[in-house]
Amino acid sequence: MRSPAVADLERLAQRLGSGRVAWGADLLERYAADESTRLRALPEAVVRPRSTEEVAIVLRWASEGPFAVIPRGAGTGVAGGAVAVGGGVVLSLERLDRVLELDEENLTVTCEPAVVTGRLHEVVEAQSLFYPPDPASLASCSIGGNVAVGAGGARAVKYGTTRNYVLGAQVVLADGSVLELGSKNVKDASGYHLLDLLVGSEGTLAVITRVTLRLVPLPSYRAVLLLPFADLKAATTTVARLVRARIVPSVAEFMDDVTIDAARRYLDRDLPGGSRAGAYALIELDGESRSLLEEQMLRVGEVGEQEGALEVLAAQDAGQQERLWESRRCLAEALRALSPEIGKADVVVPRARVPILVDEVKKAGLRHGLVAACFGHAGDGNVHVNFLRQDLDERSWSDRLPQALAEVLEATRRLGGLPSGEHGIGVLKRPDLARFLPSENLEIMRRVKRAFDPLGILNPGKVL
Ligand SMILES: Cc1cc2nc3c(=O)[nH]c(=O)nc-3n(C[C@H](O)[C@H](O)[C@H](O)COP(=O)(O)OP(=O)(O)OC[C@H]3O[C@@H](n4cnc5c(N)ncnc54)[C@H](O)[C@@H]3O)c2cc1C
């Protein structure tokens, strides 16, 4: 892979027209990182096309180099996927940000990749339709980034992740050819499902320039319950018992003792359960029948009390619901306020094994003198692990963190889990993939990569 010289960049700028290509240091700075706290690399240029045709021009130019191209959505990724770690040109999709069509007969919405996920929610919900995937970053992340990573969210327990909603996409391959994949058809048993391969490919196989997403009717009723417990086992057992009783919540989140304390300090107020609360279960229910929802709320309360809930707080009114969500929603900022530097993992295990995994995380923290904070999705087994640096000196931190993270990954593997539930592999978790997947699987992935991108220009060094 070559580094583009100024003459190469000027040639690209000529082909695209004015205002598309930039290589001034000030601007590049904005594209040097994503939301992972451990990575930074200045790209050699940034290209901001306005159409699929322009994306194709960029990739044809890059193939001539060959030059590395790093696709970028909103830069909220936490695995370094959009960071130009080995140099190259960042291809920012930020100007492709139109919602193109809301098809109320076929229950689909078609949009360009830079549409912010939260904005798409508003557009479809205004027509009483629902796009369930809800990454916690939805106020700033983009649909293209969500598709590229296969983003999840709190509602995955009932509704699945982004992958379950992508019906069609327009993509540009590394050689600049444009492909239409999938369609508005709900069913598709017509050959290999290339679209499925692209969901979660993290910008390594193609650039997504348009997406068609499946919608469902917006549920008429919603309720939120917050149950504080003395310990995490009781919180996760409550969720498991609900699922066994055929109550599938739309959200089943948990928080541990350290995260509750972080939220309490950050919000600067007392939180439910007071000082006895060692864990929270945050349950959301939705549906079409108010009476059924109320029955389910009672059942959640009963099960929670049987498992030792310190109290049961329930809300059907939107304002009160937001209040119950507040401690969970503020966690990214609350943990950062405790410790600007955090070592993270986004592991997933079969959901019944969440308490065992959290126990292993805490033990790894104790062994290495690190504070471990865990929260996440009790309903789908995805645990967000956060080791807090706080005031630890640089040497101890860089010695201890890799060991603690390695032990968490080993425990995850033993429990039948995977290294990423929803944040993707990017560059930070690339070594982990080899530890979890058989070499045969990795070899087939490498062949797929070569079939899509024989010169290796798309997001080199990511995933594989
Ligand atoms: C506070 C916070 C909370 C978060 N919560 C969640 C959560 O609940 N669930 C979750 O899944 N994630 C979460 N994330 C992670 C992140 O928001 C998601 O991974 C999101 O999908 C990234 O979207 P983006 O547009 O920012 O993509 P970027 O960060 O710009 O890119 C991510 C990856 O996708 C590729 N890419 C982006 N756009 C395209 C495109 N058009 N074509 C091809 N490749 C592309 C990039 O090359 C990169 O590999 C969170 C992040 C933060 C900071």
The ligand as a MOL file (V3000), in Angstrom:
LIG
                    3D

  0  0  0     0  0            999 V3000
M  V30 BEGIN CTAB
M  V30 COUNTS 53 58 0 0 0
M  V30 BEGIN ATOM
M  V30 1 C -21.4250 6.2500 24.6520 0
M  V30 2 C -21.4530 5.1570 23.6190 0
M  V30 3 C -22.4370 4.2000 23.6860 0
M  V30 4 C -22.4800 3.1670 22.7450 0
M  V30 5 N -23.4760 2.2560 22.8340 0
M  V30 6 C -23.5520 1.2750 21.9130 0
M  V30 7 C -24.6020 0.2990 21.9850 0
M  V30 8 O -25.4580 0.3410 22.8710 0
M  V30 9 N -24.6330 -0.6580 21.0490 0
M  V30 10 C -23.6920 -0.7300 20.0420 0
M  V30 11 O -23.7800 -1.6270 19.2060 0
M  V30 12 N -22.7010 0.1790 19.9550 0
M  V30 13 C -22.6040 1.1730 20.8500 0
M  V30 14 N -21.5950 2.0890 20.7600 0
M  V30 15 C -20.5870 1.9690 19.6930 0
M  V30 16 C -20.9050 2.7390 18.3720 0
M  V30 17 O -21.7650 3.8310 18.6070 0
M  V30 18 C -21.4980 1.7910 17.3280 0
M  V30 19 O -20.5340 0.8210 16.9660 0
M  V30 20 C -21.9930 2.4730 16.0490 0
M  V30 21 O -22.6080 1.4980 15.2390 0
M  V30 22 C -20.8800 3.1570 15.2550 0
M  V30 23 O -21.4790 3.9850 14.2750 0
M  V30 24 P -20.6860 5.2050 13.6300 0
M  V30 25 O -21.5350 5.7980 12.5900 0
M  V30 26 O -20.1820 6.1070 14.6710 0
M  V30 27 O -19.4780 4.4090 12.9410 0
M  V30 28 P -17.9110 4.7200 12.9530 0
M  V30 29 O -17.3850 4.7190 14.3380 0
M  V30 30 O -17.6260 5.8910 12.1150 0
M  V30 31 O -17.3860 3.4130 12.2020 0
M  V30 32 C -17.5040 2.1490 12.7820 0
M  V30 33 C -17.0500 1.0870 11.7780 0
M  V30 34 O -17.9500 1.0300 10.6730 0
M  V30 35 C -17.2730 1.3140 9.4420 0
M  V30 36 N -18.1950 2.1450 8.6570 0
M  V30 37 C -18.8540 3.2550 9.0790 0
M  V30 38 N -19.6680 3.6950 8.1090 0
M  V30 39 C -19.5170 2.8570 7.0540 0
M  V30 40 C -20.0890 2.7900 5.7390 0
M  V30 41 N -21.0060 3.6610 5.3210 0
M  V30 42 N -19.6920 1.7820 4.9170 0
M  V30 43 C -18.7790 0.8630 5.3240 0
M  V30 44 N -18.2200 0.8870 6.5550 0
M  V30 45 C -18.5870 1.8640 7.4010 0
M  V30 46 C -15.9810 2.0000 9.8400 0
M  V30 47 O -14.9550 1.7510 8.9060 0
M  V30 48 C -15.6810 1.3450 11.1740 0
M  V30 49 O -15.0470 0.1110 10.9780 0
M  V30 50 C -21.5090 3.1180 21.7020 0
M  V30 51 C -20.5280 4.1060 21.6280 0
M  V30 52 C -20.4910 5.1100 22.5690 0
M  V30 53 C -19.4160 6.1600 22.4660 0
M  V30 END ATOM
M  V30 BEGIN BOND
M  V30 1 1 1 2
M  V30 2 1 2 3
M  V30 3 2 2 52
M  V30 4 2 3 4
M  V30 5 1 4 5
M  V30 6 1 4 50
M  V30 7 2 5 6
M  V30 8 1 6 7
M  V30 9 1 6 13
M  V30 10 2 7 8
M  V30 11 1 7 9
M  V30 12 1 9 10
M  V30 13 2 10 11
M  V30 14 1 10 12
M  V30 15 2 12 13
M  V30 16 1 13 14
M  V30 17 1 14 15
M  V30 18 1 14 50
M  V30 19 1 15 16
M  V30 20 1 16 17
M  V30 21 1 16 18
M  V30 22 1 18 19
M  V30 23 1 18 20
M  V30 24 1 20 21
M  V30 25 1 20 22
M  V30 26 1 22 23
M  V30 27 1 23 24
M  V30 28 2 24 25
M  V30 29 1 24 26
M  V30 30 1 24 27
M  V30 31 1 27 28
M  V30 32 2 28 29
M  V30 33 1 28 30
M  V30 34 1 28 31
M  V30 35 1 31 32
M  V30 36 1 32 33
M  V30 37 1 33 34
M  V30 38 1 33 48
M  V30 39 1 34 35
M  V30 40 1 35 36
M  V30 41 1 35 46
M  V30 42 1 36 37
M  V30 43 1 36 45
M  V30 44 2 37 38
M  V30 45 1 38 39
M  V30 46 1 39 40
M  V30 47 2 39 45
M  V30 48 1 40 41
M  V30 49 2 40 42
M  V30 50 1 42 43
M  V30 51 2 43 44
M  V30 52 1 44 45
M  V30 53 1 46 47
M  V30 54 1 46 48
M  V30 55 1 48 49
M  V30 56 2 50 51
M  V30 57 1 51 52
M  V30 58 1 52 53
M  V30 END BOND
M  V30 END CTAB
M  END
